[in-house]
Amino acid sequence: MSFASTTFWAASGPPSPGPADFNLPAIFSVGGLDVTKPMLLVVLSGFLIIGLFYSMAKPAQVVPGRMQFAGEMVYGFVRDGIARENIGSRDHMRFVPYLFSIFLFVLINNFYGLIPFLQFPSMSHIGYPLAIAVLSWLVYNGAGIKKKGFLGYLKHETVPAGMSGPILLLLVPLEFLSNILLRPITLTLRLFATMFAGHLLLILFSLGGEFLLLHSENALRYPAGIISALLAVAISFLEILIMFLQAYVFTLLSAMYVGEALADEH
């Protein structure tokens, strides 16, 4: 950092983190398309998933090694703890590949936020959670329509069981709004907002600690700076849990929506 920027920090304080910190500049352009860091991270996650589980499955043995055991544990968690519990034993295996894929995809792209030099959770850009939320929307609605037919599925999702009469004039639009239109939006916002807020907090306490320790002239700069730095570390550990939970919740809700779409009763 130059002397001029150091003097500026000392005079005005550290730059305030905000949404602008998520608008990263293009790294390079391809045919007029600006390629940014989040775009590269999303592509990298695909290669990581394929490579990791190819290495886990290739030496498959009756007595699994460490990599095979780790792969089977994650797969079993998604298959039994998410898919079977929420879709049912009869239909869940059809959706395990999809649920397994989105769980790993969201998890890896979340964890980028804590990996040195990468340090950016892809899901803090709303376009990526929106894309997989729309994909989940297509999967569970498609499954429901395939089983019940378009009109049968529409009735299943909008007409509560056991309800009749004028009250349906109020309930049907609300159920349609809740079950058909808003689910991909709530899936998107839950994941995006959590990753966005967590990364913003890390930026805030990291920059605050650096400013207090290196550039501030306040008498309390050292204790305050150390506290800020420790909070950044503590938030990083908390983010590990949150990043896993967000991947789990996104996959869990997708499975629940599939299970509801296939259910015999609303």
N, C-alpha and C positions, 0 to 999 in steps of 0.2 A: 504494500500500500504506500502511495506517495506521501511526501510531507504535506502537500496541499490538502489531500483528502483527510489526512490525520488531523490537520488544523481545523478543517470543516467539521469533522465529527466532534472534536472537543468543543467547538463553539455552538453547534446546533443539535447535538445528540445523534444517536444512530438513526439510519433511515427506518421509517415505519413500515413494517411488513403489511402487505395487502394483496388483493387479487392480481395486481401487476406482476408479482413475483412468480405467478403461475403461467404467465405468457412468455414462454422461453423463446429466444430467437432461433431462427432456422440454422441448422448445422450445415446443410447443403441443399441444393435444389435438383430435382430430376424432372425434366420436361415441363418446367414451370411450376412444379409442385414443391413447396418448401417442406423439407423433412426436418422435424423437430425431435428433441430428445424423447418426449413421451411416445412418439410414433416408433422410434427405434426400440424403445423398451418393450412396447407391446409386441413387436415382431420378435424380439429376442426371447420373450416369454414363451412364444410358440416353439422355438427351437429348443429352449431349455426343457420344456415339458416332454417333447418328443425324445430328445436325447437322454433325459434322465430315466424315463420309464422303458426306453429300449434297453438301456444298460441294466435295469432292474429285471426285465423279463427274459433277456437273452440267455443268461446262465441259470435259468430256473431249475431248481433241484427239489427233491423230496424234503430234504433238510435245508431250509433256505439260509442263504448268507445274509449279511447285514443289509445290502441294498435290496435284495428280494424281499426280506422281511419288512423293510420300511415301506416298499411299494404295496405289498399285500395289506399292511396295516392301514394305510391311507385309503386304499380301495375298499377294504372291508368296512371302514368307518362310514364312507359315503353310501355304500350298498346297503348295509344293515342299519346304521344309525340314522340315515336320512331318507333314502329311497324306500326301503321296506316299511319303515315305521309310518310314513306319510302317504304312500301310494298303495301299499298292500302287497301281500305275497304273490298275488295272481299276476299283477301287471308291472311290478316295479323294475324287473330286469330290463325291460325295453328302454327305460329312461336312465339307467345307471351310467351308460357311456356319456350322455349329455351332462348329467349332474356332476359326474366325476371331472369332466373337462372344465366346466365353469368354476368348480370349486378350486381347482389348481390354478386356473387362469387368474381368477380374482386374487387368490392368496399370493401368488408370485408377484403380480403387479402392485399389490399393497406393500409387500415386503421390500420392494425397491426403495421405498422411502427411508429405510434404515441401513442400506448397504453403502459403505463409503464410495465416493466418486460418482455413484448413480444418484442416490439420495433424492429421489422424486417418485412419489406414489402415482402411477399412471391413472388410477381411478379418481384422483383429484381433478382430472379433466372430465367434465360432465359427459362428453361425447362417448367415452368408452363404457361407463356403466349404463348409459342410455341404450347403447347398441346391444349389449347382452340382456338388458331388461326387455327390449323389444323381441329379441330372440326367444326368451322364456315365454313371453306373451304369445308368440306364434306357436310354440310347442304345446302349451297347455290348452289353448283354445283349439288348436288343430286336433289334439287328442280327444277333446270333448266332442267336437263336431263329427269326427270320424266314428265315435261310438254311438252318439245319440241323434245324429243328423243336425242340420243347421237350426231348424225351428225347435227341435227337441232340446238342443243344447241352450238355445236362447231362453227358452222357458225355464230350464233347469237353473240358469244363472240369475234370472230376474224375478221369478215368482217363488217366494218362500213357501215351503211345504205347509199345508194346513191353512193357508190364508186364502180368503175369497172376499168378494164384495167390493164396495167402494174404496176400502183402504188400499186396494191394489193400485189405484190411480196415483197414490203417493209412493207406495213401496217399489213398484216396478221401475220408475225412473231412478230412484235412489240406488236400487240394487244394480241396475245397468251401469250407472255412473261408478259405483264402488267396485263391482266385480269385473267389468269389461274395460272401462276407460282409464281408471285411476291407478290400477295396480302397477303397470310399468313405470308410472311417474313416481309412485312411492318407493318402488324398488330402486329406482335411479337415485332419488334424492337421499335416501338413507345411506347408501354406500358413498355417494359423492360428497355429501356434507360432512360425514365423519372423517374421510380421508383429507378433505380440504382443511377442516378445522384443526386436525392433529398436526398436519404439516405446518400450518400457520403458527401454531404454538411453538413448535420446534424452532422455526425461524426467529420468532420473537425472543425466546429465552437465549438462544445461541448468540444472536446479534447483541442483545442486551448485556450478556455476560462479557462478550468481547469488548464492547464499548466501555463498560465500567472498569474492567481490569487494565485496559491498554490506553484508553483515550480520555477518560473522565478525570477531572480534578477535584471531585467531591470528596470530602473527608471520609465518607462511608463507602468509597468505591470498591475497596477490596472485599469487605464482608458481603456487600450487596452483589458484587460481581461473582463471588464464589457461590452464593445462594442461587443466582440466576443460572450459572453453569450446572450446578447440581440438579436444579429443576429440569434443565434440558435433558440431562442424563435420565432422571426419573421418568420424564414423559416418554423418552425413547423406550424404556422398558414397558411402560404402560401401553405404548403403541403396539408392541409385539402382540399383546393379548387382544387389543382392539382390532388389529388387522386380521388376526385369525378369526375372531368372532364375526367380523363383517363378511368374510368369505363364507363362513358357516351359515350365517343368517340369510344371506342372499340365496345360497343353495337350498337351504331348508324351506324358505318361502316358495321358491320355484317348485320344489317337490310337493309342498302342501297344495299349491294351486293345481298341479297336475292331478293329485289325489282327489281334490274337490271336483274337478272337471269330469273325472271318471266315476265318481260316486253315484250310486243309484238314487240317493236322496240328496236334496239341497241342504 
